[in-house]
Amino acid sequence: MNKKNSLGMDKNMASVIAYLGVWVTGIILLLTEKEDEKVRFHAMQSTVAFGALTALTMVPLIGWILSPFIILFSTILWIYCLVKAFQGEMFELPIVGEFSKKQLKRVK
């Protein structure tokens, strides 16, 4: 059975797209997907996690020094999120997942 979201996309593929462009596609899906809670959760989690990691690399001195490690961590996390979303899992990243759930309730 092919499960579609309100945008007409396969739900798992929409969840993958939420992570594909890191925080950019997360924001786009948050603005366009209004009904599917799973897709919205993945979009919010992507926005929060990768937005925070991007911001961290921009912190003067500390961000610049840690940037190679942050980029490596971000790449590994990105691949993990893509695979889990493609498998249809509703997984929560530590700290970010719970925060994302709370934020979704606020922006509903």
C-alpha distances in whole Angstrom, upper triangle without the diagonal:
4,6,10,13,16,17,14,13,10,12,12,14,16,17,18,20,22,24,24,27,28,30,30,26,26,28,26,23,25,27,24,21,22,19,17,19,17,18,21,22,21,23,26,26,27,29,31,31,32,34,36,36,37,40,41,42,44,46,50,51,49,46,47,49,45,43,43,41,39,38,37,35,33,32,31,29,28,26,25,23,22,20,19,18,16,15,13,17,18,22,25,28,31,33,31,28,30,32,29,27,31,31,27,29,32,30,28
4,6,10,13,14,11,10,7,9,10,11,13,14,16,17,19,21,21,24,25,27,26,23,23,25,23,20,22,24,20,18,19,17,15,17,15,15,19,20,19,20,24,24,24,26,29,29,29,31,34,34,35,37,39,39,41,44,47,49,46,43,45,46,43,41,40,39,37,35,35,33,31,30,29,27,25,24,24,21,19,19,18,16,14,14,12,16,17,21,24,27,30,32,29,26,29,30,27,26,29,29,25,27,30,28,26
4,7,10,11,9,8,6,6,8,10,11,12,14,15,17,19,20,22,23,24,24,20,20,22,21,17,19,21,18,15,16,13,11,13,12,12,15,17,16,18,20,21,21,24,26,26,27,29,31,32,32,35,36,37,39,41,45,47,44,41,43,44,41,39,39,38,35,34,34,32,29,29,28,26,24,23,22,20,18,18,17,14,13,13,11,14,15,18,21,24,28,29,26,23,25,27,23,22,26,25,22,24,26,24,22
4,7,8,5,5,4,5,9,9,9,11,14,14,15,18,18,21,22,22,22,18,18,20,18,14,16,17,14,12,13,11,9,12,12,11,13,16,15,16,19,20,20,22,25,25,26,27,30,31,31,33,35,36,37,40,43,45,43,40,42,43,40,38,38,37,34,33,33,32,29,28,28,26,24,23,23,20,18,19,18,15,14,15,13,16,16,19,22,24,28,29,26,23,25,26,23,22,25,24,20,22,25,22,20
4,5,5,6,6,5,9,10,8,10,13,13,13,16,17,19,20,20,19,16,15,17,15,11,13,14,11,8,9,8,6,10,9,8,10,13,13,13,16,18,18,19,22,23,23,25,27,28,29,31,33,34,35,37,41,43,41,38,40,42,39,36,37,36,33,32,32,30,27,27,27,25,23,23,23,19,18,19,18,14,15,16,13,16,15,18,20,23,26,27,24,21,23,23,20,19,22,21,17,19,21,19,17
4,5,7,10,9,13,13,10,13,16,15,15,18,19,20,21,21,20,16,16,16,14,11,12,12,9,7,7,6,7,11,12,10,11,14,15,14,17,19,19,20,23,24,25,25,28,30,29,31,34,35,36,38,41,44,42,39,41,43,40,38,38,38,35,33,34,33,29,29,30,27,25,26,25,22,21,22,21,18,18,20,17,19,18,21,23,25,28,28,25,23,24,24,21,20,22,21,17,19,20,18,15
4,6,9,9,12,11,9,12,14,12,13,17,17,18,19,19,17,14,14,15,12,10,12,11,8,7,9,9,9,13,13,11,12,15,15,14,17,19,19,19,22,24,23,24,27,28,28,30,32,33,34,37,40,42,41,37,39,41,39,36,37,36,33,32,33,31,28,28,29,26,23,24,25,21,20,21,21,17,17,20,17,20,19,22,23,25,29,29,25,24,25,25,21,21,24,22,18,21,22,19,17
4,7,9,12,11,9,13,15,13,15,18,18,19,21,22,20,16,17,18,15,13,15,15,12,10,12,12,11,15,14,12,14,17,17,16,19,21,21,22,25,26,26,27,30,31,30,32,35,36,37,39,43,45,43,40,41,43,41,38,38,38,35,33,34,33,29,29,29,27,24,25,25,22,20,21,21,17,17,19,17,20,20,23,25,27,30,31,28,25,27,28,24,24,26,25,21,23,25,22,20
4,6,8,7,6,10,11,10,12,15,15,17,18,19,18,14,15,17,14,11,14,15,12,10,13,13,11,14,13,10,13,16,14,14,18,19,18,20,23,23,23,24,27,28,28,30,33,33,34,37,40,42,40,37,39,40,38,35,35,35,32,30,31,29,26,25,26,24,21,21,21,19,16,18,17,14,13,15,14,17,17,20,22,24,28,29,25,23,26,26,22,22,25,24,21,23,25,22,21
4,6,5,6,9,10,10,12,15,15,17,19,20,20,16,16,18,16,13,16,18,15,12,15,14,11,14,12,10,13,15,14,15,18,19,18,20,23,23,23,25,28,28,28,31,33,33,35,38,41,43,41,37,39,40,37,35,35,34,31,30,30,28,26,25,25,23,20,20,20,17,15,15,15,12,10,12,10,14,15,18,20,23,26,28,25,22,25,26,22,22,25,24,21,23,26,23,22
4,5,5,6,9,10,11,13,14,17,17,18,18,15,14,17,15,12,14,16,14,11,13,11,8,10,8,7,10,12,11,12,15,16,16,18,20,21,21,23,25,26,26,29,30,31,33,35,39,41,38,35,37,39,35,33,33,32,29,28,28,26,24,23,23,21,18,18,18,15,13,14,13,9,9,11,8,11,11,14,17,19,23,24,21,19,21,22,19,18,21,21,18,20,23,20,19
4,5,5,6,9,10,11,12,15,16,18,18,14,14,17,16,13,15,18,16,13,16,15,11,12,9,8,12,12,10,12,15,15,14,17,19,19,19,22,24,24,25,28,29,30,32,34,38,39,37,33,35,36,33,31,31,29,27,26,25,24,21,20,20,18,16,15,14,12,10,10,9,6,5,7,5,9,10,13,15,17,21,23,20,18,21,22,18,18,22,21,19,22,24,22,21
4,5,5,6,9,10,10,13,14,16,16,12,13,16,14,12,15,17,15,13,16,16,13,14,11,9,13,14,11,12,16,16,14,17,20,19,19,21,24,24,24,27,28,29,31,33,36,38,36,33,34,35,32,30,30,29,26,24,25,23,21,19,20,18,15,14,15,12,10,11,11,8,6,9,9,12,13,15,18,19,23,24,21,19,23,23,20,20,24,23,20,23,25,23,22
4,5,5,6,9,10,12,13,14,14,10,10,13,11,8,11,13,11,9,13,13,10,12,9,6,9,11,9,9,13,13,12,14,17,18,17,19,22,22,22,25,27,27,29,31,35,37,35,31,33,35,32,29,29,29,26,24,25,23,20,20,20,18,15,16,16,13,11,13,12,9,9,12,10,13,13,15,17,18,22,23,20,18,21,21,17,18,21,20,17,20,22,19,19
4,5,5,7,9,11,11,13,13,10,9,12,12,9,11,14,13,11,14,13,10,10,8,5,8,9,6,7,10,10,10,12,15,15,15,17,19,20,20,23,24,25,27,29,33,34,32,29,31,32,29,27,27,26,23,22,22,21,18,17,17,15,13,13,13,9,8,10,9,6,7,10,8,10,10,11,13,14,18,19,16,14,17,18,14,15,19,17,15,18,20,18,18
4,5,5,6,9,10,12,13,10,10,13,13,11,13,16,15,14,17,17,14,14,11,9,12,12,8,9,13,12,10,13,15,15,14,17,19,19,19,22,24,24,26,29,32,33,31,28,29,31,27,25,25,24,21,20,20,19,16,15,15,13,10,10,11,8,5,8,8,5,6,9,9,11,12,13,14,15,19,20,17,16,19,20,17,18,21,20,18,22,23,21,21
4,5,5,7,9,10,10,7,8,11,10,8,12,14,13,12,16,16,14,15,13,9,11,12,9,8,12,12,10,12,15,15,14,16,19,18,18,21,23,23,25,28,31,32,31,27,29,30,28,25,25,25,22,20,21,20,16,16,17,15,11,12,13,11,8,11,12,9,9,13,12,14,15,15,17,17,21,22,18,17,21,20,17,19,22,20,18,22,23,20,20
4,6,7,7,8,8,5,5,8,8,6,9,11,11,11,14,15,13,13,11,8,8,9,6,5,8,9,6,8,11,12,11,13,16,16,16,18,20,21,23,25,29,30,28,25,27,29,26,23,24,23,20,19,20,18,15,15,16,14,11,12,13,10,9,12,12,9,11,14,13,14,13,14,14,14,18,19,15,14,17,17,13,15,18,16,15,18,19,17,17
4,6,5,7,9,7,7,10,11,10,12,15,15,14,17,18,16,15,13,10,11,11,7,7,10,9,6,8,11,10,9,11,14,13,14,17,18,19,21,23,26,28,26,22,24,26,23,20,20,20,17,15,16,15,11,11,12,10,7,9,10,7,6,10,10,8,10,13,13,13,13,13,13,13,16,17,14,14,17,17,14,16,19,17,17,20,21,19,20
4,5,9,9,7,9,12,12,11,14,16,16,16,19,20,18,18,16,13,14,15,11,10,13,12,9,11,14,13,11,13,16,15,15,18,20,19,21,24,27,29,27,23,24,26,23,21,20,20,18,15,16,16,12,11,13,12,8,9,11,9,7,11,12,10,11,14,15,16,16,16,17,16,20,21,17,17,21,21,18,20,23,21,20,24,24,22,23
4,6,6,5,7,10,10,11,13,15,15,16,19,21,19,19,18,14,15,15,12,10,13,13,9,10,13,12,10,11,14,14,13,16,18,17,19,22,25,26,25,21,22,24,22,19,19,20,17,15,16,16,12,12,14,13,10,12,14,12,10,14,16,14,15,18,18,19,19,18,19,18,21,21,18,18,22,20,18,20,23,20,20,23,24,21,23
4,6,6,6,9,11,11,13,15,16,16,19,21,19,18,17,14,14,14,11,9,10,10,6,7,10,9,6,8,11,10,10,13,15,15,16,19,22,24,22,19,20,22,19,17,17,17,14,12,14,13,10,10,12,10,8,11,12,10,10,14,15,13,15,18,18,18,17,16,16,14,17,18,14,15,18,17,15,18,20,18,18,21,22,20,21
4,6,5,6,9,10,10,12,14,15,18,20,18,18,16,14,13,13,11,8,8,9,6,4,7,8,5,6,9,10,9,11,14,14,15,18,21,23,22,18,20,22,20,17,19,19,15,14,17,15,12,13,15,13,11,14,15,12,13,17,17,15,17,20,19,19,18,17,16,15,17,17,13,14,17,15,13,16,18,15,15,19,19,17,19
4,5,5,6,9,10,11,13,14,17,20,19,19,18,15,14,15,13,9,11,12,9,7,11,12,9,9,12,13,11,13,16,16,17,20,23,25,24,21,22,25,22,20,21,21,18,17,19,18,15,15,18,16,13,16,18,15,15,19,19,17,18,22,21,21,20,20,19,18,21,20,17,18,20,18,16,19,20,17,17,20,20,17,19
4,5,5,6,8,10,10,11,15,17,16,16,15,11,11,13,10,7,10,11,8,8,12,13,11,11,15,15,14,16,19,19,20,23,26,28,27,24,25,27,25,22,23,23,20,18,20,19,16,16,18,16,13,15,17,14,13,16,17,14,15,19,18,19,18,18,18,18,21,21,17,17,20,19,15,18,20,17,16,20,20,17,18
4,5,5,6,9,10,10,13,15,14,13,12,9,8,9,8,4,6,8,6,5,9,10,9,10,13,14,14,15,18,19,20,22,26,28,26,23,25,27,24,22,23,23,19,18,20,19,15,16,18,15,12,15,16,12,12,16,16,13,15,18,17,17,15,16,15,15,18,18,14,14,16,15,12,14,16,13,12,16,16,14,15
4,5,5,6,9,10,12,15,15,15,15,12,10,11,10,7,7,10,8,6,10,12,11,10,13,15,14,15,18,20,20,22,25,28,27,23,25,28,26,23,25,25,21,20,23,21,18,19,21,18,16,19,19,16,16,20,19,17,19,22,20,20,18,19,18,18,20,19,15,16,18,16,13,15,16,13,12,16,15,12,14
4,5,5,6,8,11,14,14,15,15,11,10,13,12,8,10,13,11,10,13,15,14,13,17,18,17,19,22,22,22,25,28,31,30,26,28,31,28,26,27,27,24,23,25,24,20,21,23,20,17,20,21,17,17,20,20,17,18,22,20,21,20,20,20,20,23,23,19,19,21,19,16,18,19,16,14,18,17,14,15
4,5,5,5,9,11,10,11,11,8,7,10,9,6,9,11,10,10,13,15,15,15,18,19,19,20,23,24,25,27,31,33,31,28,30,32,30,27,28,28,25,24,25,24,20,21,22,19,17,19,19,16,15,18,18,14,16,19,17,18,16,18,18,19,22,21,18,17,19,18,14,15,17,15,13,16,16,13,13
4,6,6,7,10,10,10,11,8,6,9,9,6,7,10,10,9,12,14,14,14,17,19,19,19,22,24,24,26,30,32,31,28,30,32,30,27,29,28,25,24,26,24,21,22,23,20,18,21,21,17,17,20,19,16,18,21,18,19,16,18,17,18,21,20,16,15,17,15,12,13,14,11,9,12,13,9,10
4,6,7,11,12,13,14,11,9,12,13,10,10,14,13,12,14,17,17,16,19,21,20,21,24,26,25,28,31,34,33,29,31,34,32,30,31,31,27,27,29,27,24,25,26,23,21,24,24,20,20,23,22,19,21,24,21,22,20,21,21,22,24,23,19,19,20,18,15,16,17,14,12,14,14,10,11
4,6,9,11,12,14,11,9,13,13,10,12,16,15,14,17,20,19,19,22,24,23,24,27,28,28,31,34,37,35,32,34,37,34,32,33,33,29,28,30,29,25,26,27,24,22,24,24,21,20,23,22,18,20,22,20,21,20,22,22,23,26,25,22,21,22,21,17,18,19,16,14,16,16,13,12
4,6,7,9,10,8,7,10,11,9,11,14,14,14,17,19,19,19,22,24,24,25,28,29,30,32,35,38,36,33,35,37,35,32,34,33,29,29,30,28,25,26,26,24,21,23,23,19,18,21,20,16,18,20,17,18,17,19,19,21,24,24,20,19,20,19,16,16,17,15,12,14,15,12,11
4,6,8,11,9,8,11,13,11,12,16,16,16,18,21,21,21,24,26,26,27,29,31,31,33,37,39,38,35,37,39,37,35,36,35,32,31,33,31,27,28,29,26,24,26,25,21,21,24,22,18,20,22,19,20,18,20,20,22,25,24,21,19,20,19,16,15,16,14,11,12,13,10,8
4,6,9,9,8,11,13,13,14,16,18,18,20,22,23,23,25,28,28,29,31,33,34,36,39,42,40,37,39,41,38,36,38,37,33,33,34,31,28,29,30,26,25,26,25,21,21,23,21,18,19,20,17,18,16,19,20,22,25,24,21,19,20,20,16,15,17,16,12,13,15,12,9
4,6,6,6,9,10,11,12,14,16,17,18,20,21,22,24,26,27,28,30,32,33,35,38,40,38,35,38,39,36,35,35,34,31,30,31,29,26,27,27,23,22,23,22,18,18,20,17,14,16,17,13,14,12,16,17,19,22,22,19,17,18,18,15,13,16,15,12,13,16,14,11
4,6,5,6,9,10,10,12,14,15,16,18,20,20,22,24,25,26,28,30,31,33,37,39,36,33,36,38,34,33,34,32,29,29,30,27,24,25,25,22,21,22,20,17,18,19,16,13,16,17,13,13,10,13,14,16,19,19,16,13,14,15,12,10,13,12,9,10,13,12,10
4,5,5,6,9,10,11,12,14,15,16,18,19,21,22,24,25,27,29,30,32,36,37,35,32,35,36,33,31,32,30,27,27,27,24,22,23,22,19,18,19,17,14,14,15,13,10,12,13,9,9,7,10,11,14,17,18,15,12,14,15,12,10,14,14,11,13,16,15,13
4,5,5,6,9,10,11,12,14,15,16,18,20,21,22,24,25,27,28,30,34,36,34,31,33,34,31,29,30,29,26,25,26,23,21,21,21,18,16,17,16,13,13,15,13,9,11,13,10,11,9,12,13,15,18,19,16,13,15,16,12,12,15,14,11,14,16,14,13
4,5,5,6,8,10,10,12,14,15,16,18,20,21,22,24,26,27,29,32,34,32,29,32,34,30,29,30,29,25,25,26,24,21,22,22,19,17,19,18,14,15,17,15,12,15,16,13,14,11,13,13,15,18,17,14,12,14,13,10,10,12,11,8,11,13,11,10
4,5,5,6,8,10,11,12,14,15,16,18,19,21,22,24,26,27,31,33,30,28,30,32,28,27,28,27,23,23,24,21,19,20,20,16,16,18,16,12,14,16,13,11,14,15,12,11,8,10,9,11,14,14,11,8,10,10,7,7,10,9,7,10,12,11,11
4,5,5,6,8,10,10,12,13,15,16,18,19,21,22,24,26,30,31,29,26,28,30,26,25,25,24,21,20,21,19,16,17,17,13,12,14,13,9,10,12,10,8,11,13,11,10,8,9,9,10,14,14,11,9,12,12,9,10,13,12,10,14,16,14,14
4,6,5,6,9,10,11,11,14,15,16,18,20,21,22,24,28,30,28,25,27,29,26,24,25,24,21,20,21,19,16,17,18,15,13,15,15,11,12,15,13,11,13,16,14,14,12,12,12,13,16,16,12,11,14,13,9,11,13,11,10,13,15,13,13
4,5,5,6,8,10,10,12,14,15,16,18,20,21,23,26,28,26,23,26,28,25,23,25,24,20,20,22,19,16,18,19,15,14,17,16,13,14,17,15,13,16,18,16,15,13,12,11,12,14,13,9,9,11,9,6,8,10,8,7,11,12,10,12
4,5,5,6,8,9,11,12,14,15,16,18,20,21,25,27,24,22,24,26,22,21,22,21,17,18,19,16,13,15,16,12,11,14,13,10,12,15,13,11,15,16,15,13,11,10,8,8,11,10,6,6,9,8,5,8,11,10,10,13,14,13,15
4,6,5,6,8,10,10,12,14,15,16,18,20,24,25,23,20,22,24,21,19,20,19,16,15,17,14,11,13,14,10,9,12,12,9,10,13,13,11,14,16,15,14,13,12,11,10,13,13,9,9,13,12,9,12,14,12,12,16,17,15,17
4,6,6,5,8,10,10,11,14,15,16,18,22,24,22,19,21,23,21,19,21,20,16,16,18,16,13,15,16,13,12,15,15,12,14,17,16,14,17,20,19,18,16,15,13,12,15,14,10,11,13,11,9,12,14,11,11,15,15,13,16
4,6,5,6,9,10,10,12,14,16,17,20,22,20,17,20,22,19,18,20,19,15,16,18,15,13,15,16,13,13,16,16,13,15,18,17,16,19,21,20,18,16,14,12,11,12,10,7,9,11,8,7,11,12,10,11,14,14,14,16
4,6,5,6,9,10,11,13,15,16,20,21,18,16,19,20,17,15,17,15,12,13,14,11,9,12,13,9,10,13,13,11,13,16,15,15,18,20,19,17,15,13,11,8,10,9,6,9,11,10,9,13,14,13,14,17,18,17,19
4,5,5,6,8,10,11,13,15,18,20,18,14,17,18,15,13,15,14,10,10,13,11,7,10,12,9,8,12,13,11,13,16,16,15,18,20,20,19,18,16,14,12,13,13,10,12,15,13,12,16,17,15,16,20,20,19,21
4,6,5,6,9,10,11,13,17,19,17,14,16,18,16,14,16,16,12,13,15,14,11,13,15,13,12,16,17,14,16,20,19,18,21,23,23,22,20,18,16,14,15,14,11,14,16,13,12,16,17,14,16,19,18,17,20
4,5,5,6,9,10,11,15,17,14,12,15,16,14,13,15,14,11,12,15,13,10,14,15,13,13,17,17,15,18,21,20,20,23,25,24,23,21,18,16,13,14,12,10,13,15,12,12,16,16,14,17,20,19,19,22
4,5,5,7,9,10,14,15,13,10,12,14,11,9,12,11,7,8,11,9,7,11,12,11,11,15,15,14,17,19,19,19,22,24,24,23,21,19,16,13,14,13,11,14,17,15,15,19,19,18,20,23,22,22,25
4,5,5,7,9,13,14,13,9,11,14,12,9,12,12,9,9,12,11,9,12,14,13,13,16,17,16,18,21,21,21,23,26,26,25,23,21,19,17,18,17,14,17,20,17,17,21,21,19,21,24,23,22,25
4,5,5,7,10,13,11,8,11,14,12,11,14,14,11,12,15,14,12,15,18,16,16,20,20,19,21,24,24,24,26,29,28,27,25,23,21,18,18,17,15,18,20,17,17,21,21,18,21,24,22,22,25
4,5,6,9,11,8,6,9,11,9,8,12,11,8,10,13,12,11,15,16,15,16,19,20,19,22,24,24,24,27,29,29,27,26,23,21,17,17,16,15,18,20,17,18,22,22,20,23,25,24,24,27
4,6,8,9,8,4,6,9,7,5,9,10,7,8,12,12,11,14,16,15,16,19,20,20,22,25,25,25,28,30,30,29,28,25,23,20,20,19,17,21,23,21,21,25,25,23,25,28,27,27,30
4,6,9,9,5,7,10,10,8,12,13,11,12,15,16,14,17,20,19,19,22,24,23,24,27,28,28,30,33,33,31,30,28,25,22,22,21,19,23,25,22,22,26,26,24,26,29,27,27,30
4,6,6,5,7,10,10,10,13,14,12,14,17,17,16,19,21,20,21,24,25,25,27,30,30,30,32,35,34,33,31,29,26,23,22,21,20,23,25,22,23,26,26,24,27,29,28,28,31
4,6,6,6,9,10,11,14,15,14,16,19,19,19,21,24,23,24,27,28,28,30,33,33,33,36,38,38,36,35,32,30,26,26,24,23,27,28,26,26,30,30,28,31,33,31,31,35
4,6,5,6,9,10,13,14,14,15,18,19,19,21,23,23,25,27,28,29,31,33,34,34,37,38,39,37,36,33,31,27,26,25,25,28,30,27,28,32,32,30,33,35,34,34,37
4,5,5,6,8,11,11,11,14,16,16,16,19,21,21,22,25,26,26,28,30,31,32,34,36,36,34,33,30,27,24,23,22,21,25,26,24,26,29,29,28,31,33,32,32,35
4,5,5,5,9,10,8,11,13,13,14,16,18,18,19,22,23,23,25,28,28,29,31,33,33,32,31,28,25,22,21,20,20,23,25,23,23,27,27,26,28,31,30,30,33
4,6,5,8,10,10,11,14,15,15,17,19,20,20,23,25,25,26,29,30,30,33,35,35,34,33,30,28,25,24,24,23,26,28,26,27,30,31,29,31,34,33,33,36
4,6,7,9,10,11,13,14,15,17,19,20,21,23,25,25,27,29,30,31,33,35,36,34,34,31,28,25,24,24,23,27,29,27,28,32,32,31,33,36,35,35,38
4,6,5,6,9,10,11,12,14,16,16,18,20,21,22,24,26,27,28,30,32,33,31,30,27,25,21,21,21,20,23,26,24,25,28,29,28,30,33,32,32,35
4,5,5,6,9,10,10,12,14,15,16,18,20,20,22,24,25,26,28,30,31,30,29,26,24,21,21,21,20,23,26,24,24,28,29,27,29,32,32,31,34
4,6,5,6,9,10,11,13,14,15,17,19,20,21,23,24,26,27,29,30,29,29,26,25,21,22,22,21,24,27,26,26,29,31,29,31,34,34,33,36
4,5,5,6,8,10,11,12,14,16,17,18,20,21,23,24,26,27,29,27,27,24,22,19,19,20,19,22,24,24,24,27,29,28,29,33,33,32,35
4,5,5,6,9,10,10,12,14,15,16,18,20,21,22,24,26,27,25,24,21,20,16,16,17,16,19,21,20,21,24,25,24,26,29,29,29,31
4,5,5,6,9,10,10,12,14,15,16,18,20,21,22,24,26,24,24,22,21,17,18,19,18,20,23,22,22,25,27,25,27,30,30,29,31
4,5,5,6,9,10,11,13,14,16,17,19,20,21,23,25,23,24,21,20,17,18,19,18,21,24,23,23,26,28,27,28,31,32,31,33
4,5,5,6,8,10,11,12,14,16,16,18,20,21,23,21,21,18,17,13,14,16,15,17,20,20,20,23,25,24,25,28,29,29,31
4,6,5,6,9,10,10,12,14,15,16,18,20,21,20,19,17,16,13,14,15,14,16,19,18,18,21,23,22,23,26,26,26,28
4,5,5,6,9,10,11,12,14,15,17,19,20,19,20,18,17,15,17,18,17,18,22,21,20,23,25,24,25,28,29,28,30
4,5,5,6,9,10,11,12,14,16,17,19,17,18,16,16,13,15,17,16,17,21,21,20,23,25,25,25,28,29,29,30
4,6,5,6,9,10,11,12,14,15,17,15,15,13,12,9,12,14,12,13,17,17,16,19,21,21,21,25,26,25,27
4,5,5,6,9,10,11,12,14,15,15,15,13,13,11,14,16,14,14,18,18,16,19,22,21,21,24,25,24,26
4,5,5,6,9,10,11,12,14,14,15,14,15,13,16,19,17,17,20,21,19,22,25,24,23,27,28,27,28
4,6,5,6,9,10,11,13,11,13,11,12,10,13,16,15,14,18,19,18,19,23,22,22,25,27,26,27
4,6,5,6,8,10,11,10,10,9,10,9,13,15,13,12,16,17,15,16,20,19,19,22,24,23,23
4,6,5,6,9,10,10,12,11,13,13,16,19,16,15,19,20,17,19,22,21,20,24,25,24,24
4,6,5,6,9,9,12,11,13,14,17,20,18,17,20,22,19,21,24,24,23,26,28,27,27
4,5,5,6,6,8,7,10,11,15,17,16,14,17,19,17,18,21,21,20,23,25,25,24
4,5,5,6,7,8,11,12,16,18,16,14,17,18,16,16,20,20,18,21,23,22,22
4,5,8,10,11,14,16,19,22,19,17,21,22,19,20,24,23,21,24,27,25,25
4,6,9,10,14,16,19,22,20,18,21,23,20,20,24,24,22,25,28,27,26
4,7,9,13,15,18,21,19,16,19,21,18,18,21,22,19,22,25,24,22
4,6,9,12,15,18,16,13,16,18,16,15,19,20,18,20,23,23,22
4,7,10,13,15,13,10,12,15,13,12,15,16,15,17,20,20,19
4,7,10,12,11,8,11,13,12,12,15,16,15,17,20,20,20
4,6,8,7,4,7,10,9,9,12,14,13,16,18,19,19
4,6,6,5,8,10,9,11,14,14,15,17,19,20,21
4,6,6,7,9,11,12,14,15,16,18,20,21,22
4,6,6,6,9,10,11,12,15,16,17,19,20
4,6,5,6,9,10,10,12,14,15,16,18
4,5,5,6,9,10,11,13,15,15,17
4,5,5,6,9,10,11,13,15,16
4,5,5,6,9,10,11,13,14
4,5,5,6,9,10,11,12
4,5,5,7,9,10,11
4,5,5,7,9,10
4,5,5,6,9
4,5,5,6
4,6,5
4,6
4
